[in-house]
Amino acid sequence: MNVIAVILGGGAGTRLQPLTTERSKPAVPIAGKYRLVDIPISNCINNDIKRIFVLTQFNSESLHRHIHTSYKFDGFSQNFVRILAAQQTPDGDAWYLGTADAVRKTLNHYSNEKADYVVILSGDQLYNMDFKAMINEHVERGAEVTIATKPTDRRDAGALGILEVDSESRITNFVEKPGDTPELTALRAPMYEEERFLASMGIYIFNTEVLNRLLQGNDMDFGKEVIPKAIKDTKVCSYIYEGYWRDIGTIRNFWESSLQLTDELPEFSLYNSESPIYTHMRYLPPSKVLSCVVNNCLLSEGCILSGREVTRSIVGIRGVIGQGTIMRNTVMMGADSYEDEQGDSGEAIPLGIGKDCHIENAIIDKNARIGDQVVISPQGKEDGKYELYTVSEGVIVIPKGTLIPSGTIL
């Protein structure tokens, strides 16, 4: 089956600030050693979809570098992960103005592949999905467009894009964020005895000629414009996905989703040998634990832990934690290099976390320098951007490259 994938690099990612101040959403580190974009790319590779386009625009340098160094196929094959950045052309000089506009402006690149089907994915979601089953169902139903949908209850449905389907799973209506209203009640999914609703996951399969036709106009977004219009005269079907799926759209979502990976039996497993997650090979040494009690943690390569306690946390690549430090419910993203690789940095405080610190409910971005006896906690703080940190929905975030002097209490 001739299939290509298009991964949308996302917009400015304002709800993930400050993690997206210097990088795009798909380039945000996840689970210590990966990037968010590794999730959709790995899902594609594991389902034998190995011609992949990644559309990028905002803060894309680190994403470009990661993809270039990570995904290199056999030179004698036709497989690739190709970056399509927003660019000026004779046809226009505007940036991508939405998900549909991004695909429209790059259609000429896909046409060379002569694919029968195009799978369109988001670059900032966490899931492990069988695209083969979705494509097979798309073909068997004679669908022209298929949308992956996630069953959800009334509590969450009001804030999502909800699809109404008939008994044959054909989509007949789409309502964006209907709220807890009678309109939502009318969208109830008929295949469930209990009250359930089908939310769009932002994962689409298009017949190629249908995609070309639907993008002939000036619609900018798939969810808000293209799909609602297509329902009227195109066979648009629902593919129900019952597995784990999480949209990494906010700081709170990112923090919660990350820490859930440290559970004994997490809903999203990193240890499925049949569906591995691929990323950049770094050739780092093993992590070293010197004198630290470690509970329910993910330790990436090249870490050095001398702390007192690290509980329900993630320690990213080259993460260093000093003696006597306590860290709980924290995502630490590590560093891009070791101190001795940088030479004399001129900084009195080395990369990593110093001695006798206490850190809770935090995200510490890459290359942070945290001195000794520092306290970091969101307790009692209002949401907002401060000089050395940001607080969002009960999570305190230390931005990339921040230096926090010894003795600081945040």
One Martini backbone bead per residue (centre of mass of N, CA, C, O) as a GRO file, in nm:
protein
  410
    1MET     BB    1   0.096   0.036   0.024
    2ASN     BB    2   0.071   0.383  -0.066
    3VAL     BB    3   0.235   0.572   0.190
    4ILE     BB    4   0.226   0.885   0.358
    5ALA     BB    5   0.369   1.131   0.585
    6VAL     BB    6   0.244   1.414   0.788
    7ILE     BB    7   0.407   1.640   1.007
    8LEU     BB    8   0.310   1.875   1.238
    9GLY     BB    9   0.502   2.131   1.397
   10GLY     BB   10   0.349   2.374   1.469
   11GLY     BB   11   0.340   2.644   1.648
   12ALA     BB   12   0.444   2.855   1.905
   13GLY     BB   13   0.365   2.733   2.191
   14THR     BB   14   0.249   2.918   2.434
   15ARG     BB   15   0.145   2.694   2.650
   16LEU     BB   16   0.472   2.592   2.676
   17GLN     BB   17   0.575   2.806   2.828
   18PRO     BB   18   0.931   2.809   2.824
   19LEU     BB   19   0.992   2.548   2.638
   20THR     BB   20   0.930   2.739   2.355
   21THR     BB   21   1.140   2.975   2.328
   22GLU     BB   22   1.386   2.783   2.163
   23ARG     BB   23   1.151   2.581   2.066
   24SER     BB   24   0.963   2.352   1.943
   25LYS     BB   25   0.734   2.128   2.033
   26PRO     BB   26   0.867   1.867   1.896
   27ALA     BB   27   1.154   1.941   2.060
   28VAL     BB   28   1.061   1.850   2.322
   29PRO     BB   29   1.148   1.684   2.583
   30ILE     BB   30   1.105   1.322   2.655
   31ALA     BB   31   1.188   1.088   2.884
   32GLY     BB   32   1.500   1.228   2.877
   33LYS     BB   33   1.581   1.120   2.544
   34TYR     BB   34   1.353   1.252   2.389
   35ARG     BB   35   1.126   1.364   2.143
   36LEU     BB   36   0.815   1.431   2.041
   37VAL     BB   37   0.869   1.356   1.735
   38ASP     BB   38   0.938   1.051   1.787
   39ILE     BB   39   0.653   0.941   1.805
   40PRO     BB   40   0.537   0.966   1.511
   41ILE     BB   41   0.781   0.844   1.368
   42SER     BB   42   0.777   0.566   1.511
   43ASN     BB   43   0.490   0.489   1.428
   44CYS     BB   44   0.557   0.480   1.131
   45ILE     BB   45   0.790   0.277   1.122
   46ASN     BB   46   0.625   0.045   1.273
   47ASN     BB   47   0.415   0.077   0.998
   48ASP     BB   48   0.579   0.113   0.722
   49ILE     BB   49   0.623   0.436   0.729
   50LYS     BB   50   0.908   0.580   0.529
   51ARG     BB   51   0.758   0.852   0.426
   52ILE     BB   52   0.851   1.163   0.574
   53PHE     BB   53   0.700   1.470   0.663
   54VAL     BB   54   0.819   1.784   0.812
   55LEU     BB   55   0.655   2.066   0.934
   56THR     BB   56   0.808   2.388   0.966
   57GLN     BB   57   0.875   2.715   1.167
   58PHE     BB   58   0.912   2.741   1.473
   59ASN     BB   59   1.195   2.709   1.624
   60SER     BB   60   1.359   2.477   1.418
   61GLU     BB   61   1.663   2.407   1.460
   62SER     BB   62   1.659   2.167   1.669
   63LEU     BB   63   1.474   1.989   1.499
   64HIS     BB   64   1.653   1.963   1.252
   65ARG     BB   65   1.897   1.842   1.397
   66HIS     BB   66   1.759   1.590   1.510
   67ILE     BB   67   1.660   1.464   1.243
   68HIS     BB   68   1.934   1.457   1.093
   69THR     BB   69   2.081   1.269   1.323
   70SER     BB   70   1.852   1.027   1.348
   71TYR     BB   71   1.731   0.995   1.030
   72LYS     BB   72   1.894   0.726   0.859
   73PHE     BB   73   1.874   0.565   0.577
   74ASP     BB   74   1.915   0.372   0.337
   75GLY     BB   75   2.065   0.475   0.039
   76PHE     BB   76   1.895   0.239  -0.140
   77SER     BB   77   1.643   0.368  -0.054
   78GLN     BB   78   1.311   0.552  -0.034
   79ASN     BB   79   1.365   0.653   0.247
   80PHE     BB   80   1.234   0.921   0.476
   81VAL     BB   81   1.307   1.235   0.659
   82ARG     BB   82   1.151   1.540   0.571
   83ILE     BB   83   1.203   1.881   0.560
   84LEU     BB   84   0.943   2.149   0.563
   85ALA     BB   85   0.990   2.471   0.538
   86ALA     BB   86   0.908   2.771   0.555
   87GLN     BB   87   0.872   2.966   0.243
   88GLN     BB   88   0.968   3.138  -0.020
   89THR     BB   89   0.777   3.196  -0.320
   90PRO     BB   90   0.630   3.271  -0.620
   91ASP     BB   91   0.335   3.218  -0.468
   92GLY     BB   92   0.466   3.315  -0.183
   93ASP     BB   93   0.549   3.469   0.166
   94ALA     BB   94   0.386   3.315   0.363
   95TRP     BB   95   0.312   3.162   0.626
   96TYR     BB   96   0.180   2.938   0.805
   97LEU     BB   97  -0.187   2.960   0.886
   98GLY     BB   98  -0.215   2.642   0.919
   99THR     BB   99  -0.265   2.315   0.872
  100ALA     BB  100  -0.381   2.332   0.580
  101ASP     BB  101  -0.184   2.544   0.469
  102ALA     BB  102   0.074   2.376   0.502
  103VAL     BB  103  -0.010   2.148   0.308
  104ARG     BB  104  -0.072   2.317   0.057
  105LYS     BB  105   0.230   2.448   0.034
  106THR     BB  106   0.345   2.118   0.002
  107LEU     BB  107   0.212   1.939  -0.227
  108ASN     BB  108   0.439   1.917  -0.446
  109HIS     BB  109   0.611   1.710  -0.279
  110TYR     BB  110   0.403   1.471  -0.272
  111SER     BB  111   0.343   1.416  -0.577
  112ASN     BB  112   0.617   1.264  -0.634
  113GLU     BB  113   0.516   0.992  -0.471
  114LYS     BB  114   0.240   0.869  -0.559
  115ALA     BB  115   0.021   0.846  -0.345
  116ASP     BB  116  -0.279   0.714  -0.209
  117TYR     BB  117  -0.196   0.802   0.093
  118VAL     BB  118  -0.247   1.037   0.372
  119VAL     BB  119  -0.084   1.095   0.677
  120ILE     BB  120  -0.192   1.305   0.944
  121LEU     BB  121   0.010   1.463   1.199
  122SER     BB  122   0.114   1.531   1.514
  123GLY     BB  123   0.406   1.666   1.708
  124ASP     BB  124   0.233   1.669   2.023
  125GLN     BB  125   0.199   1.347   2.093
  126LEU     BB  126   0.092   1.060   2.300
  127TYR     BB  127   0.147   0.737   2.141
  128ASN     BB  128   0.031   0.392   2.029
  129MET     BB  129  -0.028   0.313   1.687
  130ASP     BB  130  -0.221   0.131   1.440
  131PHE     BB  131  -0.210   0.226   1.117
  132LYS     BB  132  -0.285  -0.028   0.960
  133ALA     BB  133  -0.571  -0.061   1.074
  134MET     BB  134  -0.674   0.215   0.980
  135ILE     BB  135  -0.622   0.177   0.676
  136ASN     BB  136  -0.789  -0.080   0.634
  137GLU     BB  137  -1.058   0.047   0.722
  138HIS     BB  138  -1.062   0.270   0.513
  139VAL     BB  139  -1.073   0.078   0.267
  140GLU     BB  140  -1.317  -0.110   0.342
  141ARG     BB  141  -1.525   0.147   0.358
  142GLY     BB  142  -1.461   0.366   0.135
  143ALA     BB  143  -1.305   0.599   0.231
  144GLU     BB  144  -1.176   0.940   0.208
  145VAL     BB  145  -1.195   0.995   0.521
  146THR     BB  146  -1.008   0.953   0.832
  147ILE     BB  147  -1.074   0.971   1.188
  148ALA     BB  148  -0.934   0.978   1.482
  149THR     BB  149  -1.091   0.850   1.784
  150LYS     BB  150  -1.182   0.936   2.128
  151PRO     BB  151  -1.319   0.817   2.391
  152THR     BB  152  -1.543   1.012   2.603
  153ASP     BB  153  -1.658   1.204   2.848
  154ARG     BB  154  -1.837   1.473   2.955
  155ARG     BB  155  -1.615   1.621   3.117
  156ASP     BB  156  -1.417   1.641   2.844
  157ALA     BB  157  -1.586   1.699   2.579
  158GLY     BB  158  -1.651   2.015   2.589
  159ALA     BB  159  -1.321   2.079   2.511
  160LEU     BB  160  -1.370   1.935   2.236
  161GLY     BB  161  -1.376   1.771   1.932
  162ILE     BB  162  -1.693   1.659   1.820
  163LEU     BB  163  -1.831   1.359   1.682
  164GLU     BB  164  -2.083   1.256   1.467
  165VAL     BB  165  -2.231   0.928   1.431
  166ASP     BB  166  -2.324   0.655   1.280
  167SER     BB  167  -2.372   0.308   1.261
  168GLU     BB  168  -2.119   0.324   1.026
  169SER     BB  169  -1.906   0.561   1.114
  170ARG     BB  170  -2.021   0.811   0.993
  171ILE     BB  171  -1.972   1.142   0.962
  172THR     BB  172  -2.223   1.418   1.036
  173ASN     BB  173  -2.065   1.585   1.267
  174PHE     BB  174  -1.907   1.898   1.395
  175VAL     BB  175  -1.791   2.010   1.726
  176GLU     BB  176  -1.642   2.279   1.884
  177LYS     BB  177  -1.664   2.299   2.198
  178PRO     BB  178  -1.978   2.249   2.330
  179GLY     BB  179  -2.007   2.175   2.603
  180ASP     BB  180  -2.251   2.146   2.865
  181THR     BB  181  -2.496   2.058   2.645
  182PRO     BB  182  -2.747   1.963   2.438
  183GLU     BB  183  -2.554   1.939   2.197
  184LEU     BB  184  -2.380   1.718   2.324
  185THR     BB  185  -2.597   1.499   2.363
  186ALA     BB  186  -2.644   1.467   2.044
  187LEU     BB  187  -2.328   1.337   2.017
  188ARG     BB  188  -2.366   1.063   2.094
  189ALA     BB  189  -2.243   0.748   2.087
  190PRO     BB  190  -2.409   0.457   1.959
  191MET     BB  191  -2.193   0.210   2.043
  192TYR     BB  192  -2.272   0.291   2.343
  193GLU     BB  193  -2.432   0.245   2.640
  194GLU     BB  194  -2.282   0.453   2.748
  195GLU     BB  195  -2.175   0.774   2.790
  196ARG     BB  196  -2.029   0.873   2.479
  197PHE     BB  197  -1.756   1.039   2.306
  198LEU     BB  198  -1.606   1.165   1.998
  199ALA     BB  199  -1.275   1.259   1.968
  200SER     BB  200  -1.052   1.434   1.809
  201MET     BB  201  -0.693   1.362   1.738
  202GLY     BB  202  -0.557   1.478   1.468
  203ILE     BB  203  -0.591   1.210   1.285
  204TYR     BB  204  -0.533   1.146   0.932
  205ILE     BB  205  -0.694   1.005   0.633
  206PHE     BB  206  -0.617   1.046   0.284
  207ASN     BB  207  -0.703   1.065  -0.014
  208THR     BB  208  -0.517   1.223  -0.231
  209GLU     BB  209  -0.735   1.348  -0.424
  210VAL     BB  210  -0.905   1.461  -0.188
  211LEU     BB  211  -0.700   1.649  -0.065
  212ASN     BB  212  -0.662   1.825  -0.314
  213ARG     BB  213  -0.959   1.920  -0.327
  214LEU     BB  214  -0.992   2.038  -0.028
  215LEU     BB  215  -0.733   2.251  -0.093
  216GLN     BB  216  -0.840   2.465  -0.311
  217GLY     BB  217  -0.893   2.665  -0.118
  218ASN     BB  218  -0.872   2.886   0.196
  219ASP     BB  219  -0.839   2.695   0.412
  220MET     BB  220  -0.648   2.667   0.727
  221ASP     BB  221  -0.813   2.433   0.887
  222PHE     BB  222  -0.911   2.122   0.959
  223GLY     BB  223  -1.101   2.130   1.218
  224LYS     BB  224  -1.260   2.412   1.143
  225GLU     BB  225  -1.299   2.360   0.808
  226VAL     BB  226  -1.245   2.110   0.629
  227ILE     BB  227  -1.409   1.889   0.778
  228PRO     BB  228  -1.694   2.019   0.802
  229LYS     BB  229  -1.721   2.040   0.487
  230ALA     BB  230  -1.664   1.739   0.400
  231ILE     BB  231  -1.915   1.599   0.529
  232LYS     BB  232  -2.127   1.682   0.303
  233ASP     BB  233  -1.946   1.537   0.025
  234THR     BB  234  -1.783   1.324   0.207
  235LYS     BB  235  -1.636   1.027   0.312
  236VAL     BB  236  -1.643   1.036   0.664
  237CYS     BB  237  -1.462   0.856   0.910
  238SER     BB  238  -1.435   0.655   1.201
  239TYR     BB  239  -1.157   0.577   1.423
  240ILE     BB  240  -1.138   0.383   1.700
  241TYR     BB  241  -0.942   0.466   1.994
  242GLU     BB  242  -0.854   0.292   2.309
  243GLY     BB  243  -0.594   0.400   2.379
  244TYR     BB  244  -0.333   0.584   2.444
  245TRP     BB  245  -0.379   0.954   2.472
  246ARG     BB  246  -0.184   1.268   2.447
  247ASP     BB  247  -0.195   1.611   2.469
  248ILE     BB  248   0.085   1.842   2.454
  249GLY     BB  249  -0.031   2.167   2.541
  250THR     BB  250   0.069   2.188   2.844
  251ILE     BB  251   0.242   2.200   3.127
  252ARG     BB  252   0.063   2.006   3.287
  253ASN     BB  253   0.050   1.779   3.075
  254PHE     BB  254   0.352   1.731   3.055
  255TRP     BB  255   0.408   1.664   3.353
  256GLU     BB  256   0.205   1.434   3.393
  257SER     BB  257   0.292   1.251   3.154
  258SER     BB  258   0.581   1.214   3.245
  259LEU     BB  259   0.534   1.093   3.538
  260GLN     BB  260   0.367   0.842   3.442
  261LEU     BB  261   0.626   0.690   3.331
  262THR     BB  262   0.714   0.602   3.643
  263ASP     BB  263   0.529   0.392   3.665
  264GLU     BB  264   0.502   0.061   3.692
  265LEU     BB  265   0.219   0.073   3.495
  266PRO     BB  266   0.197   0.238   3.236
  267GLU     BB  267   0.000   0.331   2.974
  268PHE     BB  268   0.277   0.430   2.859
  269SER     BB  269   0.522   0.242   2.700
  270LEU     BB  270   0.889   0.209   2.665
  271TYR     BB  271   0.894  -0.143   2.660
  272ASN     BB  272   0.814  -0.204   2.356
  273SER     BB  273   0.962  -0.413   2.127
  274GLU     BB  274   0.743  -0.371   1.884
  275SER     BB  275   0.744  -0.034   1.971
  276PRO     BB  276   0.977   0.156   1.929
  277ILE     BB  277   1.171   0.439   2.020
  278TYR     BB  278   1.320   0.676   1.834
  279THR     BB  279   1.660   0.824   1.822
  280HIS     BB  280   1.938   0.966   1.920
  281MET     BB  281   2.266   0.862   1.908
  282ARG     BB  282   2.515   0.922   2.180
  283TYR     BB  283   2.731   0.753   2.342
  284LEU     BB  284   2.687   0.718   2.645
  285PRO     BB  285   2.729   0.661   2.952
  286PRO     BB  286   2.645   0.532   3.224
  287SER     BB  287   2.477   0.559   3.494
  288LYS     BB  288   2.540   0.712   3.828
  289VAL     BB  289   2.507   0.588   4.166
  290LEU     BB  290   2.632   0.684   4.477
  291SER     BB  291   2.407   0.827   4.722
  292CYS     BB  292   2.095   0.734   4.629
  293VAL     BB  293   1.751   0.747   4.656
  294VAL     BB  294   1.549   0.559   4.421
  295ASN     BB  295   1.208   0.637   4.304
  296ASN     BB  296   1.035   0.621   4.040
  297CYS     BB  297   1.247   0.640   3.781
  298LEU     BB  298   1.411   0.812   3.509
  299LEU     BB  299   1.726   0.724   3.365
  300SER     BB  300   1.951   0.846   3.177
  301GLU     BB  301   2.218   0.898   3.012
  302GLY     BB  302   2.499   1.016   3.192
  303CYS     BB  303   2.444   1.013   3.494
  304ILE     BB  304   2.486   1.187   3.828
  305LEU     BB  305   2.416   1.056   4.158
  306SER     BB  306   2.441   1.224   4.501
  307GLY     BB  307   2.194   1.226   4.646
  308ARG     BB  308   1.936   1.157   4.873
  309GLU     BB  309   1.660   1.206   4.682
  310VAL     BB  310   1.464   1.038   4.415
  311THR     BB  311   1.119   1.104   4.324
  312ARG     BB  312   0.920   1.087   4.076
  313SER     BB  313   1.137   1.114   3.825
  314ILE     BB  314   1.331   1.287   3.568
  315VAL     BB  315   1.653   1.218   3.416
  316GLY     BB  316   1.839   1.352   3.198
  317ILE     BB  317   2.085   1.391   3.006
  318ARG     BB  318   2.358   1.456   3.204
  319GLY     BB  319   2.258   1.444   3.487
  320VAL     BB  320   2.320   1.645   3.789
  321ILE     BB  321   2.334   1.546   4.145
  322GLY     BB  322   2.388   1.650   4.449
  323GLN     BB  323   2.453   1.635   4.762
  324GLY     BB  324   2.154   1.613   4.962
  325THR     BB  325   1.941   1.603   4.747
  326ILE     BB  326   1.591   1.676   4.685
  327MET     BB  327   1.369   1.505   4.446
  328ARG     BB  328   1.025   1.574   4.339
  329ASN     BB  329   0.821   1.575   4.090
  330THR     BB  330   1.046   1.584   3.840
  331VAL     BB  331   1.167   1.746   3.539
  332MET     BB  332   1.485   1.668   3.413
  333MET     BB  333   1.671   1.749   3.110
  334GLY     BB  334   1.961   1.834   3.146
  335ALA     BB  335   2.235   1.818   2.901
  336ASP     BB  336   2.447   1.889   2.616
  337SER     BB  337   2.689   1.874   2.829
  338TYR     BB  338   2.980   1.868   2.979
  339GLU     BB  339   3.188   2.064   3.145
  340ASP     BB  340   3.461   1.945   3.012
  341GLU     BB  341   3.353   2.005   2.715
  342GLN     BB  342   3.353   2.334   2.753
  343GLY     BB  343   3.541   2.409   2.957
  344ASP     BB  344   3.573   2.732   3.052
  345SER     BB  345   3.272   2.891   3.139
  346GLY     BB  346   3.280   3.105   3.393
  347GLU     BB  347   3.120   2.939   3.604
  348ALA     BB  348   3.056   2.880   3.942
  349ILE     BB  349   2.815   2.709   3.836
  350PRO     BB  350   2.735   2.412   3.749
  351LEU     BB  351   2.595   2.182   3.586
  352GLY     BB  352   2.299   2.143   3.746
  353ILE     BB  353   2.265   2.016   4.076
  354GLY     BB  354   2.336   2.081   4.379
  355LYS     BB  355   2.363   2.099   4.712
  356ASP     BB  356   2.107   2.077   4.933
  357CYS     BB  357   1.842   2.050   4.779
  358HIS     BB  358   1.486   2.149   4.711
  359ILE     BB  359   1.260   1.969   4.486
  360GLU     BB  360   0.923   2.048   4.358
  361ASN     BB  361   0.709   2.050   4.113
  362ALA     BB  362   0.903   2.035   3.839
  363ILE     BB  363   1.080   2.205   3.564
  364ILE     BB  364   1.406   2.140   3.421
  365ASP     BB  365   1.578   2.265   3.198
  366LYS     BB  366   1.828   2.285   3.006
  367ASN     BB  367   2.134   2.398   3.132
  368ALA     BB  368   2.107   2.426   3.424
  369ARG     BB  369   2.214   2.631   3.718
  370ILE     BB  370   2.224   2.496   4.046
  371GLY     BB  371   2.290   2.559   4.344
  372ASP     BB  372   2.322   2.561   4.669
  373GLN     BB  373   2.058   2.555   4.875
  374VAL     BB  374   1.801   2.516   4.694
  375VAL     BB  375   1.456   2.625   4.654
  376ILE     BB  376   1.191   2.446   4.469
  377SER     BB  377   0.850   2.578   4.457
  378PRO     BB  378   0.495   2.642   4.398
  379GLN     BB  379   0.416   2.708   4.670
  380GLY     BB  380   0.213   2.999   4.689
  381LYS     BB  381   0.204   3.048   4.377
  382GLU     BB  382   0.135   3.231   4.110
  383ASP     BB  383   0.065   3.261   3.808
  384GLY     BB  384   0.366   3.321   3.612
  385LYS     BB  385   0.628   3.548   3.526
  386TYR     BB  386   0.956   3.539   3.630
  387GLU     BB  387   1.284   3.590   3.648
  388LEU     BB  388   1.360   3.253   3.702
  389TYR     BB  389   1.046   3.179   3.650
  390THR     BB  390   0.756   2.961   3.608
  391VAL     BB  391   0.396   2.946   3.665
  392SER     BB  392   0.177   2.646   3.602
  393GLU     BB  393  -0.062   2.481   3.745
  394GLY     BB  394   0.149   2.394   3.990
  395VAL     BB  395   0.412   2.455   3.809
  396ILE     BB  396   0.762   2.480   3.804
  397VAL     BB  397   0.980   2.668   3.575
  398ILE     BB  398   1.306   2.624   3.445
  399PRO     BB  399   1.476   2.762   3.222
  400LYS     BB  400   1.691   2.758   2.984
  401GLY     BB  401   2.006   2.837   3.124
  402THR     BB  402   1.962   2.886   3.415
  403LEU     BB  403   2.076   3.081   3.699
  404ILE     BB  404   2.101   2.971   4.047
  405PRO     BB  405   2.186   3.076   4.330
  406SER     BB  406   2.295   3.019   4.619
  407GLY     BB  407   2.024   3.015   4.856
  408THR     BB  408   1.778   3.006   4.692
  409ILE     BB  409   1.422   3.096   4.720
  410LEU     BB  410   1.123   2.999   4.525
   0.00000   0.00000   0.00000
